[in-house]
Amino acid sequence: MSFPTSYRFRGRHLVLGQDAVYHVVSRTAFGRFSFNDLEKRHFLRLLQKQAGFCGIEVLAYCVMSNHFHLMIKVPEPRPIADDELLHRYRLLYGGKHCPPSSPDPKVLEALLHENGSEGQILRERILSRMHSLAVFMRELKQRFGIWYNHRHNNKGTLWSERFRSTIVEASAEALSTVAAYIDLNPVRAQIVDDPAGYHFSSFGRASGGYPAARRGYETIFRMKKGWEQLLPSYNLILYGKGEAAKGTPGKDFGRIDPEKAARVLEAGGHVSVAEALRMRIRYFSAGTALGSEEFLDALSAKWNAQFGSHRTRNAHRMHGAAWGDLRSYRNLQREPVTRPLLPD
């Protein structure tokens, strides 16, 4: 097993030199519930275009009315041929979407073909925007914010912060658990009883037959064309039961009483992972990194060497549920698993 080199960017730990997976969260300013269904759909269209341009794979997502969650795989930077660069560029700037500050795709194609100094400068400038979590998030939020403000005749910032990110080990256990937490956002917010019924999440879209959304789960479970094969295992995490729900058709999807689960936690007990995922879990947004003990020890060794720190305990058991081999880099003491008073 190989382990990443990492660095800090504005207080966040990011990974360099190899593929890396992040759980990312960003919220609107002042907690405003700003986004209606049309705006959520537009955000998802921009997400697809921006991810395609940056070469980033979106594994899971959920867009709520005042924030969004993404689990994304950022690849190691690699050489990109001009044909691929132009294909990615057209995802953003094809048609009528090219701003005055950027060359038209046809102009860029001619400059790249000539390979003069202007074309080389443009090539390097465009390549510098790819394979980067920071650039991906900045441009996605800027593009949506400009569109949203124009639509509502607003001025000023739409977003309350840059973003929060947590490194996630690329194992089926870690990825599927974080994906389920993302997909259960609308259940915690009491918008739907069944996450398959929410149309602005990866699970809702995958359940509706969207191939791109299904490919994200196939990556998580390391299956090719395996949606039907992976679904029972994933439903066990989401619902606490297998693919076929018991009881009346269309009902009894394994709903968990959050008050009951909260009472168990307050009494010092543990709940199942399916129950815990319907609560707020700070490990997934404030744990710095999630994964196996071996993965976190290797991350910490790199960070100690790079930043001159002397941390010795790196993989902390996660409280509140039977998390298996999952560990958190940070040992969160303040209510790491709590009832969902507000969607997160």
C-alpha positions, 0 to 999 in steps of 0.5 A: 500500500502506498500513502500520500504526501500532503500539505496544508492549504488555508488550514486544510490538509490536502493530499499531493502525489496520488489520487485522494478522496475528500468529503467536502461541505459548504454552506450559504451565508447566514444559514439562509435557505436559498435554493429551490428545486430549479437552482439545485438542478442548475448547481448539479449541472455546473457540478458535472461540467466543473468536475469534467473540466478539472478531471475530478470524479464525483462519487456522492453528493447531496444539494440541500437548500442552504448547503451541499455535500460532495465526496470527490476523488481528485486524481494525481496530476498527469500530462494531458494531451491537447485534444483532451484539454480542448474537450474539457475546456468545451465542457465549461466554455462551449456554446454561449458560455465563454466569458470575455476573459477566456478565449473561445474554444475555436481560438484556443484550438488554433493557438494550441495547434500553432504552439507559439508562446501565446498558446503555451501560456494559455495551455499552462494556465488552463492546466493549472486549474485541473486536478486541484480540490481548491480550484475546483471548489472555488470555481464551482462556487463562484460560477453558481454564485454569479448565476444565482446573484444575477437571477435574484438581482443580489450583490455580495457573497452567497457563501459563508465560508470557503469549504470544509474538507475531510480526507477519506481513505479509498476503502469500501468501508470508509467510502460507503459510510461517508456516502451514506451519511451524505445521502441521508441528509434529506432524511435528517432534515425530515424532507423525505422518509426514504433517501431514494425519493430525494432528487438532488442527491446521488442516491436519489438519482442513481435510484432513478436510473442516472448512469453517472450517479450509479458509476460513483457507487460502482467506484465506491464498491469497486464494481464495474456495472454492478449497481444491482449487485452493490445495492443490497450491501449499500441499503444495509447501511442506509436503511439498516436492512437489505434491499427488500423492505419489510412491511407495507409496499412503499413504507417501512424503509427502516426509518429510525426514531432520532429521539430514541437513538439520542436517548441511547447515546445520552445514556452512554450506549451505542447505536447501529451505524444505520441509526447513527447515520441519521444523526449529526456526525462531526467526524465526517466534517471535522475529523481531518481524515477518516480511515483505517489505523494504518492509513491514518498513521501513515498520514500522520508520519508524513505530516510530522515530517513535513510540518515539524510536529510530534503527534503520536496518537493518530487513529482514534476510535469513533464513539456513538456507534459500532464503526468497525475499523473506521478511525478518526484522525481527531479525537473529537470530545464535544458531542461527535454524534448528536441529534439532527437539530439542523441539517448538516 
